[in-house]
């Protein structure tokens, strides 16, 4: 007989075992230490939002949900589902529906009227890029399209509110396009170049923040520059004044080139700088030890055409999904 309960210390290891035994070939099997770091020790983790299905001391399914700290008082913001697993041998027995009901009740108790599955919930799980030698990405931006979870959510009242595509490139195959080389030569004649940021040479970051009006990008730049040893990054230099940015350059342990994003100041857009910045990031990463790049972007984001033109391929689609709770 299946029993349902909240998480407790005795179940934590068993919940991990359920996760690792059922992630399949798509999500990565991870160590218990990494599992704890990603879930139990995460800043947004709420033990009261984890519900577990148990049969004879075996965890056969669980759901983990939480309310983001900065959104607790905003009833229009959703309750997030970060993890939802049912053991393959126990599916199609109503266990998923029971766990989802528990999540809905938790959401109501926290004055939330929606449940959401998506990267905006901040807790994510690493997954393998199909048809590669264990190239990976550090988080899934939603429910994998056409997965069992995706179909289950659709069948239980969830709507698709956004679609995200994951991109990948084996950097050994990357070559700086002639189109980018030509664009950079033209821009250089107007004293606009792309180069590594040098605090003694470049100026105007505060004005750049004001012009781009992007708090997330500003926060990432400030964080990197606030490190004891900031990671290198490239900028668009307009006679020394910053007019574009690539994000920090470094290689993650898996060999993945880190990617924060790229952005160009509005007054210099339309000159090929977005493509050139991204190509610079790929070239620098290739020359400094990265073996591949992965990232995801919205289905309607025009930047996707830049990525495709540089050889990146869409290798998986995800759906950010939401359900109104009545």
C-alpha positions as CSV (number, residue, x, y, z in Angstrom):
1,X,0.0,0.0,0.0
2,X,1.3,3.4,-1.0
3,X,1.6,5.9,1.9
4,X,2.1,9.7,1.4
5,X,4.1,11.9,3.8
6,X,6.2,15.0,4.1
7,X,9.9,14.7,3.9
8,X,11.9,13.8,7.0
9,X,15.6,13.0,7.7
10,X,15.0,9.3,7.4
11,X,13.7,9.7,3.9
12,X,16.3,12.0,2.5
13,X,18.7,9.3,1.3
14,X,15.8,7.3,-0.1
15,X,14.5,10.3,-2.0
16,X,17.9,10.7,-3.6
17,X,17.9,7.0,-4.5
18,X,14.5,7.4,-6.2
19,X,15.9,10.4,-8.2
20,X,19.1,8.6,-9.3
21,X,17.3,5.4,-10.2
22,X,14.8,7.1,-12.4
23,X,16.5,9.9,-14.3
24,X,17.2,7.7,-17.3
25,X,19.6,8.6,-20.0
26,X,18.6,12.3,-20.2
27,X,19.2,13.7,-16.7
28,X,22.6,13.1,-15.1
29,X,23.0,10.6,-12.2
30,X,24.7,12.7,-9.5
31,X,26.3,12.1,-6.1
32,X,24.4,12.4,-2.9
33,X,26.5,15.4,-2.0
34,X,25.6,17.2,-5.3
35,X,21.9,16.2,-4.8
36,X,21.9,17.7,-1.3
37,X,23.6,20.8,-2.6
38,X,21.1,21.2,-5.5
39,X,18.0,20.5,-3.4
40,X,18.2,20.2,0.4
41,X,20.8,22.9,0.8
42,X,19.4,25.3,-1.8
43,X,18.5,28.8,-0.5
44,X,14.9,28.3,-1.7
45,X,14.4,24.8,-0.4
46,X,11.4,24.2,1.8
47,X,11.1,20.9,3.6
48,X,7.4,21.4,4.0
49,X,7.0,21.5,0.2
50,X,8.4,18.0,-0.4
51,X,5.9,15.1,-0.5
52,X,7.0,11.5,-0.7
53,X,5.2,8.3,-1.8
54,X,6.4,5.3,0.1
55,X,5.8,1.5,-0.2
56,X,7.4,-0.8,2.3
57,X,10.0,1.8,3.2
58,X,10.9,2.3,-0.5
59,X,10.4,5.8,-1.9
60,X,8.5,5.3,-5.2
61,X,7.9,8.9,-6.0
62,X,8.3,12.5,-4.7
63,X,7.5,16.1,-5.6
64,X,9.5,19.1,-4.4
65,X,7.9,22.5,-4.5
66,X,8.7,25.9,-3.0
67,X,7.8,29.6,-3.0
68,X,10.6,32.0,-3.8
69,X,11.6,34.1,-0.9
70,X,11.3,37.4,-2.8
71,X,7.8,36.4,-4.0
72,X,6.2,35.2,-0.8
73,X,4.0,38.2,-0.4
74,X,3.0,38.4,-4.0
75,X,0.0,36.1,-4.5
76,X,0.2,36.6,-8.3
77,X,3.5,34.8,-8.4
78,X,3.4,31.0,-8.6
79,X,4.5,28.1,-6.4
80,X,7.3,26.3,-8.2
81,X,7.7,22.6,-8.7
82,X,11.5,21.9,-9.0
83,X,11.5,18.1,-9.0
84,X,8.8,15.5,-9.8
85,X,9.7,11.8,-10.0
86,X,7.7,8.7,-10.0
87,X,9.5,5.3,-10.1
88,X,9.2,3.8,-13.6
89,X,7.7,0.6,-12.1
90,X,5.0,2.5,-10.3
91,X,3.7,4.8,-13.0
92,X,0.1,4.9,-14.2
93,X,-1.2,4.0,-10.8
94,X,-2.3,7.5,-9.7
95,X,0.8,8.2,-7.6
96,X,1.7,11.3,-9.7
97,X,-1.8,12.7,-9.3
98,X,-1.7,12.2,-5.5
99,X,1.7,14.0,-5.3
100,X,0.4,16.8,-7.5
101,X,-2.6,17.2,-5.2
102,X,-0.2,17.6,-2.3
103,X,1.7,20.3,-4.2
104,X,-1.5,22.1,-5.0
105,X,-2.5,22.1,-1.3
106,X,0.9,23.4,-0.3
107,X,0.5,26.2,-2.8
108,X,-2.9,27.2,-1.4
109,X,-1.5,27.2,2.1
110,X,1.1,29.7,0.9
111,X,-1.5,31.9,-0.7
112,X,-0.5,31.0,-4.3
113,X,-3.0,30.4,-7.1
114,X,-0.7,28.9,-9.6
115,X,1.9,26.0,-9.9
116,X,4.8,26.5,-12.3
117,X,7.4,24.1,-13.8
118,X,10.3,26.1,-15.2
119,X,13.8,27.6,-14.8
120,X,12.4,30.7,-13.1
121,X,11.9,28.5,-10.0
122,X,15.7,28.6,-9.6
123,X,16.2,24.9,-8.7
124,X,17.4,22.9,-11.8
125,X,18.9,19.6,-12.6
126,X,21.8,18.8,-15.0
127,X,21.2,16.8,-18.1
128,X,23.2,15.2,-20.9
129,X,23.2,16.5,-24.5
130,X,21.9,13.8,-26.7
131,X,24.3,12.1,-29.1
132,X,27.5,13.5,-27.5
133,X,30.2,12.1,-25.3
134,X,28.5,13.2,-22.0
135,X,28.4,16.9,-22.9
136,X,26.0,18.4,-20.3
137,X,24.0,21.4,-19.3
138,X,23.6,22.6,-15.7
139,X,19.9,23.0,-15.7
140,X,16.7,22.2,-17.6
141,X,14.5,25.3,-18.3
142,X,11.2,23.4,-18.0
143,X,9.6,20.1,-18.8
144,X,11.4,18.3,-21.6
145,X,9.0,18.4,-24.6
146,X,7.3,15.0,-25.3
147,X,8.7,13.5,-22.0
148,X,6.4,11.6,-19.7
149,X,6.4,14.6,-17.3
150,X,5.4,16.9,-20.1
151,X,2.5,14.8,-21.2
152,X,1.4,14.2,-17.5
153,X,1.3,17.9,-16.9
154,X,-0.7,18.6,-20.0
155,X,-3.2,15.9,-19.0
156,X,-3.5,17.5,-15.5
157,X,-4.4,21.0,-16.4
158,X,-1.0,22.7,-17.1
159,X,-0.7,25.2,-19.9
160,X,2.5,26.0,-21.9
161,X,3.4,29.6,-21.1
162,X,6.8,29.7,-22.7
163,X,9.0,27.6,-24.9
164,X,12.8,27.3,-24.6
165,X,15.3,25.7,-27.0
166,X,18.6,24.3,-25.9
167,X,21.6,25.0,-28.2
168,X,24.9,23.1,-28.4
169,X,28.2,23.2,-30.3
170,X,31.3,21.1,-30.2
171,X,33.8,23.9,-30.1
172,X,36.4,21.8,-32.0
173,X,34.2,22.5,-35.0
174,X,34.0,26.2,-34.4
175,X,35.7,28.6,-36.9
176,X,35.4,32.4,-36.8
177,X,33.1,33.2,-39.8
178,X,34.4,35.4,-42.5
179,X,31.3,37.5,-42.1
180,X,32.3,38.3,-38.5
181,X,35.8,39.1,-39.6
182,X,34.5,41.5,-42.2
183,X,32.1,43.2,-39.8
184,X,34.9,43.7,-37.3
185,X,37.2,45.3,-39.9
186,X,34.4,47.8,-40.8
187,X,33.7,48.6,-37.2
188,X,37.4,49.2,-36.4
189,X,37.4,52.0,-38.9
190,X,34.9,53.8,-36.7
191,X,37.0,53.1,-33.6
192,X,34.7,50.3,-32.4
193,X,36.5,47.1,-31.4
194,X,35.9,44.0,-29.3
195,X,38.6,43.2,-26.7
196,X,39.1,41.9,-23.2
197,X,37.9,44.2,-20.5
198,X,40.7,46.2,-18.8
199,X,39.7,48.3,-15.8
200,X,42.6,50.6,-16.5
201,X,41.6,51.1,-20.1
202,X,37.8,50.9,-20.3
203,X,35.3,53.2,-18.7
204,X,31.6,54.0,-18.8
205,X,30.1,50.9,-17.2
206,X,27.6,52.9,-15.1
207,X,26.4,54.6,-18.3
208,X,26.2,51.2,-20.0
209,X,24.0,49.8,-17.2
210,X,21.7,52.8,-17.6
211,X,21.5,52.4,-21.4
212,X,20.8,48.6,-21.5
213,X,18.2,48.8,-18.7
214,X,18.8,45.1,-17.7
215,X,19.0,44.4,-14.0
216,X,20.0,40.7,-14.6
217,X,22.9,41.6,-16.8
218,X,24.0,44.4,-14.6
219,X,23.9,42.1,-11.6
220,X,26.1,39.5,-13.3
221,X,28.7,42.0,-14.4
222,X,28.9,43.6,-10.9
223,X,29.2,40.1,-9.3
224,X,32.1,39.1,-11.6
225,X,33.9,42.4,-11.1
226,X,33.4,42.1,-7.3
227,X,35.4,38.8,-7.1
228,X,38.9,38.8,-5.7
229,X,40.0,37.5,-9.2
230,X,37.4,38.5,-11.7
231,X,37.0,36.2,-14.7
232,X,38.0,37.8,-18.0
233,X,35.3,39.0,-20.4
234,X,35.1,40.9,-23.6
235,X,33.5,44.3,-24.2
236,X,32.6,46.4,-27.2
237,X,35.0,49.3,-26.9
238,X,33.9,52.6,-28.4
239,X,37.2,54.5,-28.1
240,X,37.5,52.9,-24.6
241,X,33.9,53.4,-23.6
242,X,32.0,50.2,-22.9
243,X,29.1,49.6,-25.4
244,X,28.7,45.8,-25.2
245,X,29.5,42.8,-23.0
246,X,29.9,39.0,-23.3
247,X,29.8,37.6,-19.8
248,X,32.6,35.9,-17.9
249,X,35.0,33.6,-19.7
250,X,35.9,30.3,-18.0
251,X,35.6,26.6,-18.4
252,X,33.4,24.5,-16.1
253,X,34.6,21.2,-14.8
254,X,32.7,19.2,-17.4
255,X,34.5,21.1,-20.2
256,X,31.5,23.4,-20.9
257,X,32.3,27.0,-21.8
258,X,30.5,29.2,-19.3
259,X,27.8,31.5,-20.8
260,X,26.2,34.4,-19.0
261,X,24.8,36.0,-22.2
262,X,25.7,38.9,-24.5
263,X,24.2,42.4,-24.8
264,X,25.0,45.4,-26.9
265,X,24.1,49.0,-26.1
266,X,21.1,50.2,-28.2
267,X,23.0,53.0,-29.9
268,X,25.5,50.6,-31.6
269,X,23.1,47.8,-32.5
270,X,22.5,46.8,-36.1
271,X,26.2,46.6,-36.9
272,X,26.8,42.8,-36.4
273,X,28.2,43.3,-32.9
274,X,25.9,40.7,-31.3
275,X,27.1,38.1,-33.7
276,X,30.7,39.3,-33.3
277,X,30.6,39.2,-29.5
278,X,29.2,35.7,-29.4
279,X,31.7,34.5,-31.9
280,X,34.5,36.1,-29.8
281,X,33.2,34.2,-26.8
282,X,33.2,30.9,-28.7
283,X,36.7,31.5,-30.1
284,X,38.2,32.5,-26.8
285,X,36.6,29.5,-25.0
286,X,37.9,27.1,-27.7
287,X,41.4,28.5,-27.3
288,X,41.3,28.4,-23.5
289,X,40.3,24.8,-22.8
290,X,36.6,24.6,-23.3
291,X,35.4,21.6,-25.4
292,X,31.7,22.6,-25.9
293,X,29.1,25.2,-25.3
294,X,25.4,24.9,-24.3
295,X,22.7,27.4,-23.4
296,X,19.0,27.9,-23.9
297,X,17.0,30.8,-25.2
298,X,13.3,31.6,-25.7
299,X,11.6,30.4,-28.9
300,X,10.9,34.1,-29.9
301,X,14.3,35.5,-29.0
302,X,15.8,36.9,-32.2
303,X,19.3,36.1,-31.0
304,X,18.6,32.4,-31.9
305,X,19.4,33.3,-35.5
306,X,22.8,34.5,-34.5
307,X,23.5,31.2,-32.7
308,X,22.3,29.2,-35.7
309,X,24.4,31.2,-38.1
310,X,27.5,30.4,-36.0
311,X,27.0,26.6,-36.2
312,X,25.0,26.0,-33.0
313,X,22.2,23.4,-33.2
314,X,19.0,23.1,-31.3
315,X,19.2,19.8,-29.5
316,X,16.2,19.8,-27.2
317,X,13.1,21.9,-26.6
318,X,11.5,22.6,-23.2
319,X,8.2,24.0,-22.0
320,X,7.6,26.3,-19.1
321,X,4.3,25.2,-17.8
322,X,1.8,26.6,-15.4
323,X,-1.5,25.6,-13.8
324,X,-4.2,27.7,-12.3
325,X,-5.3,26.3,-8.9
326,X,-9.0,26.6,-8.1
